[in-house]
Amino acid sequence: MAKKSKKIRSAGKYGPRYGRKIRKLAADIEDKMRVRYKCSHCGHYAVKRVGTAIWKCSKCGYTFSGGAYVPKTPVYLSLENKSK
């Protein structure tokens, strides 16, 4: 019986290159990047990445700049929490 292969997510495109740890980190970043985020303008989970650090809500059309891989960077979130 054949052995079942591991699920390697989006890092499978790299094959055996670059090492296990780097492929895992790349897959984690790509997973975070492809999630739909909550729009700060209308509140729907419809924000998708258009380009590097450009995010757009498909529901209301609101376009804004944020982090390269997530709309709100950890630094922004910490500053937002301190201001409350």
Backbone as a chain_set.jsonl record, in Angstrom:
{"seq": "MAKKSKKIRSAGKYGPRYGRKIRKLAADIEDKMRVRYKCSHCGHYAVKRVGTAIWKCSKCGYTFSGGAYVPKTPVYLSLENKSK", "coords": {"N": [[0.844, -1.177, 0.0], [0.488, 2.238, -0.761], [2.299, 4.971, 0.653], [0.919, 7.679, 2.439], [1.213, 11.054, 1.485], [2.555, 14.059, 3.016], [0.695, 17.004, 3.881], [1.547, 19.871, 2.333], [0.81, 22.404, 1.789], [0.922, 25.665, 0.302], [3.624, 25.74, -0.139], [4.485, 23.642, -1.599], [5.12, 24.118, -4.211], [7.789, 24.734, -4.297], [9.181, 22.408, -4.082], [11.875, 20.244, -3.135], [13.6, 22.28, -2.573], [15.315, 24.974, -0.823], [14.959, 24.308, 1.913], [13.308, 22.96, 4.847], [12.351, 24.607, 6.967], [12.271, 27.244, 5.931], [10.473, 26.91, 3.818], [8.174, 26.292, 5.299], [7.776, 28.695, 6.727], [7.284, 30.407, 4.563], [4.9, 29.297, 3.589], [3.209, 29.803, 5.772], [3.115, 32.624, 5.732], [1.952, 33.049, 3.203], [-0.533, 31.855, 3.617], [-1.674, 33.581, 5.536], [-1.811, 35.856, 3.984], [-3.711, 35.287, 2.031], [-6.17, 35.144, 3.266], [-9.49, 36.382, 3.868], [-10.046, 39.537, 5.172], [-11.469, 41.647, 7.764], [-13.285, 44.528, 6.909], [-12.514, 47.827, 7.75], [-14.106, 49.895, 7.175], [-16.759, 49.155, 6.295], [-17.278, 46.828, 7.723], [-17.61, 44.204, 6.8], [-16.337, 40.917, 6.018], [-14.437, 41.112, 3.665], [-12.077, 42.021, 2.618], [-9.383, 41.948, 0.468], [-6.086, 41.272, -0.789], [-4.637, 43.415, -3.128], [-2.246, 44.288, -4.278], [1.24, 44.676, -3.436], [1.076, 45.644, -0.202], [-1.351, 46.916, -0.695], [-4.745, 46.997, -0.172], [-8.127, 45.962, -0.686], [-11.604, 46.336, -0.253], [-14.059, 44.183, -1.33], [-16.735, 44.498, -1.071], [-17.566, 47.199, -0.388], [-15.774, 48.692, -1.835], [-13.71, 50.129, -0.722], [-10.416, 51.182, -0.632], [-7.193, 50.79, 0.682], [-3.958, 51.329, 2.217], [-1.722, 49.058, 3.778], [-0.051, 46.573, 5.655], [2.485, 44.523, 4.053], [1.79, 41.817, 3.905], [-0.365, 41.432, 5.623], [-3.324, 43.318, 6.419], [-3.276, 44.999, 8.706], [-0.488, 45.729, 10.484], [1.555, 44.192, 13.093], [2.781, 46.226, 14.606], [1.116, 48.429, 14.115], [-1.251, 47.464, 15.285], [-0.463, 47.306, 17.99], [-0.028, 50.002, 18.574], [-2.603, 50.939, 18.155], [-3.98, 49.662, 20.231], [-2.777, 50.87, 22.453], [-3.661, 53.481, 22.226], [-6.304, 53.364, 22.93]], "CA": [[0.0, 0.0, 0.0], [1.283, 3.462, -0.887], [2.377, 5.821, 1.832], [0.247, 8.96, 2.228], [2.152, 12.174, 1.566], [2.194, 15.128, 3.94], [0.1, 18.195, 3.292], [2.593, 20.886, 2.388], [0.169, 23.694, 1.492], [1.385, 26.404, -0.869], [5.075, 25.604, -0.285], [4.761, 22.5, -2.451], [5.658, 24.568, -5.501], [9.242, 24.839, -4.196], [9.771, 21.072, -4.09], [12.827, 20.029, -2.041], [14.54, 23.409, -2.491], [15.319, 26.02, 0.199], [14.926, 23.809, 3.284], [11.99, 22.762, 5.43], [11.929, 25.728, 7.801], [11.948, 28.389, 5.079], [9.228, 26.587, 3.111], [7.082, 26.396, 6.265], [7.55, 30.12, 6.961], [6.669, 30.959, 3.353], [3.521, 28.821, 3.548], [2.466, 30.535, 6.801], [2.896, 33.987, 5.247], [1.001, 33.001, 2.096], [-1.851, 31.562, 4.175], [-2.176, 34.819, 6.135], [-2.026, 36.823, 2.919], [-4.865, 34.92, 1.212], [-7.395, 35.158, 4.071], [-10.305, 37.595, 3.753], [-10.011, 40.279, 6.422], [-12.614, 42.506, 8.048], [-13.149, 45.9, 6.422], [-12.692, 48.812, 8.821], [-15.059, 50.889, 6.688], [-18.135, 48.636, 6.291], [-17.399, 45.75, 8.698], [-17.73, 42.89, 6.184], [-15.088, 40.178, 5.802], [-14.321, 41.135, 2.21], [-10.843, 42.705, 2.237], [-8.397, 41.089, -0.178], [-4.852, 41.938, -1.212], [-4.59, 43.768, -4.542], [-0.829, 44.305, -4.609], [2.066, 44.799, -2.244], [0.591, 46.607, 0.794], [-2.596, 47.551, -1.133], [-5.863, 46.142, 0.203], [-9.389, 46.494, -1.186], [-12.83, 45.656, 0.163], [-14.864, 43.879, -2.508], [-18.122, 44.849, -0.778], [-17.814, 48.644, -0.473], [-14.806, 49.307, -2.732], [-12.738, 50.907, 0.045], [-9.032, 50.785, -0.878], [-6.286, 51.398, 1.649], [-2.638, 50.71, 2.311], [-1.477, 48.4, 5.059], [1.182, 45.808, 5.622], [2.73, 43.797, 2.809], [1.136, 40.519, 3.916], [-1.608, 41.56, 6.388], [-3.759, 44.715, 6.355], [-2.83, 45.741, 9.888], [0.757, 45.148, 10.975], [1.605, 44.086, 14.557], [3.126, 47.535, 15.171], [-0.109, 49.224, 14.051], [-2.19, 46.948, 16.279], [-0.01, 47.68, 19.333], [-0.301, 51.433, 18.728], [-4.057, 51.084, 18.239], [-4.377, 49.242, 21.575], [-2.295, 51.859, 23.418], [-4.429, 54.72, 22.118], [-7.652, 53.169, 23.492]], "C": [[0.893, 1.245, 0.0], [1.212, 4.284, 0.39], [1.723, 7.168, 1.522], [1.251, 10.098, 2.404], [1.639, 13.229, 2.54], [1.537, 16.264, 3.182], [1.112, 19.327, 3.44], [2.095, 22.263, 1.97], [0.783, 24.362, 0.264], [2.885, 26.282, -1.093], [5.447, 24.419, -1.17], [5.359, 22.885, -3.788], [7.18, 24.672, -5.493], [9.936, 23.481, -4.234], [10.728, 20.891, -2.923], [13.781, 21.203, -1.818], [14.313, 24.27, -1.248], [15.238, 25.54, 1.639], [13.527, 23.831, 3.877], [11.483, 23.987, 6.166], [11.497, 26.928, 6.951], [10.661, 28.136, 4.305], [8.028, 26.705, 4.034], [6.75, 27.858, 6.546], [6.864, 30.77, 5.763], [5.208, 30.544, 3.253], [2.663, 29.548, 4.579], [2.136, 31.947, 6.34], [1.856, 33.995, 4.134], [-0.405, 32.681, 2.582], [-2.472, 32.807, 4.793], [-2.563, 35.828, 5.063], [-3.327, 36.546, 2.159], [-6.189, 34.892, 1.972], [-8.172, 36.436, 3.788], [-10.367, 38.253, 5.128], [-11.235, 41.173, 6.554], [-12.324, 43.933, 7.596], [-13.411, 46.861, 7.576], [-13.728, 49.859, 8.437], [-16.502, 50.386, 6.792], [-18.349, 47.467, 7.247], [-17.541, 44.354, 8.115], [-16.348, 42.237, 6.054], [-14.883, 40.033, 4.292], [-13.041, 41.806, 1.731], [-9.853, 41.686, 1.685], [-7.208, 41.923, -0.624], [-4.878, 42.165, -2.718], [-3.152, 43.713, -5.04], [-0.05, 44.421, -3.32], [1.565, 45.947, -1.387], [-0.639, 47.378, 0.338], [-3.724, 46.556, -0.91], [-7.159, 46.79, -0.249], [-10.544, 45.643, -0.689], [-13.682, 45.432, -1.08], [-16.328, 44.248, -2.304], [-18.388, 46.338, -1.008], [-16.827, 49.374, -1.381], [-13.741, 50.138, -2.044], [-11.339, 50.342, -0.181], [-8.129, 51.512, 0.098], [-4.946, 50.687, 1.618], [-2.471, 50.126, 3.702], [-0.134, 47.715, 5.005], [1.316, 45.055, 4.308], [1.945, 42.49, 2.76], [-0.16, 40.492, 4.712], [-2.021, 43.029, 6.384], [-3.282, 45.569, 7.523], [-1.613, 45.036, 10.463], [0.722, 45.035, 12.499], [1.94, 45.416, 15.235], [1.888, 48.431, 15.203], [-1.103, 48.777, 15.12], [-1.778, 47.328, 17.696], [-0.246, 49.165, 19.585], [-1.797, 51.698, 18.88], [-4.555, 50.715, 19.639], [-3.942, 50.249, 22.633], [-3.135, 53.125, 23.398], [-5.827, 54.591, 22.71], [-7.684, 53.361, 24.974]], "O": [[1.919, 1.289, 0.678], [0.208, 4.289, 1.101], [1.953, 7.735, 0.453], [2.037, 10.105, 3.351], [0.448, 13.285, 2.848], [1.788, 16.463, 1.993], [1.484, 19.692, 4.555], [2.892, 23.189, 1.816], [1.124, 23.686, -0.706], [3.376, 26.688, -2.146], [6.627, 24.22, -1.458], [6.03, 22.076, -4.429], [7.803, 24.697, -6.554], [11.154, 23.415, -4.401], [10.429, 21.341, -1.817], [14.67, 21.128, -0.97], [13.215, 24.278, -0.693], [15.445, 26.355, 2.539], [12.673, 24.615, 3.464], [10.323, 24.37, 6.015], [10.472, 27.551, 7.228], [9.845, 29.044, 4.148], [6.969, 27.167, 3.609], [5.577, 28.228, 6.599], [5.964, 31.591, 5.932], [4.362, 31.354, 2.873], [1.511, 29.879, 4.297], [1.015, 32.419, 6.529], [0.972, 34.852, 4.119], [-1.377, 33.184, 2.018], [-3.66, 33.067, 4.603], [-3.533, 36.569, 5.222], [-3.977, 37.482, 1.693], [-7.233, 34.638, 1.37], [-7.57, 37.47, 3.497], [-10.7, 37.607, 6.121], [-11.945, 41.424, 5.581], [-11.253, 44.475, 7.866], [-14.404, 46.73, 8.291], [-14.178, 50.627, 9.287], [-17.37, 51.089, 7.31], [-19.494, 47.14, 7.557], [-17.588, 43.388, 8.877], [-15.328, 42.922, 5.99], [-15.124, 38.97, 3.72], [-12.928, 42.13, 0.549], [-9.525, 40.697, 2.341], [-7.32, 43.135, -0.811], [-5.109, 41.236, -3.492], [-2.877, 43.156, -6.103], [-0.611, 44.281, -2.233], [1.625, 47.104, -1.804], [-0.954, 48.411, 0.929], [-3.675, 45.423, -1.39], [-7.294, 48.013, -0.207], [-10.486, 44.413, -0.695], [-13.994, 46.379, -1.801], [-17.086, 44.306, -3.272], [-19.316, 46.703, -1.73], [-17.02, 50.555, -1.671], [-12.943, 50.791, -2.716], [-11.102, 49.157, 0.051], [-8.282, 52.714, 0.317], [-4.815, 49.593, 1.069], [-3.014, 50.643, 4.678], [0.807, 48.211, 4.386], [0.359, 44.965, 3.539], [1.482, 42.09, 1.692], [-0.985, 39.605, 4.494], [-1.157, 43.905, 6.348], [-2.926, 46.733, 7.341], [-1.696, 43.881, 10.881], [-0.073, 45.723, 13.139], [1.435, 45.7, 16.321], [1.638, 49.113, 16.196], [-1.725, 49.608, 15.783], [-2.634, 47.639, 18.523], [-0.626, 49.549, 20.691], [-2.205, 52.575, 19.641], [-5.446, 51.373, 20.175], [-4.659, 50.464, 23.61], [-3.306, 53.774, 24.43], [-6.477, 55.603, 22.97], [-8.741, 53.232, 25.59]]}, "num_chains": 1, "name": "protein.A"}
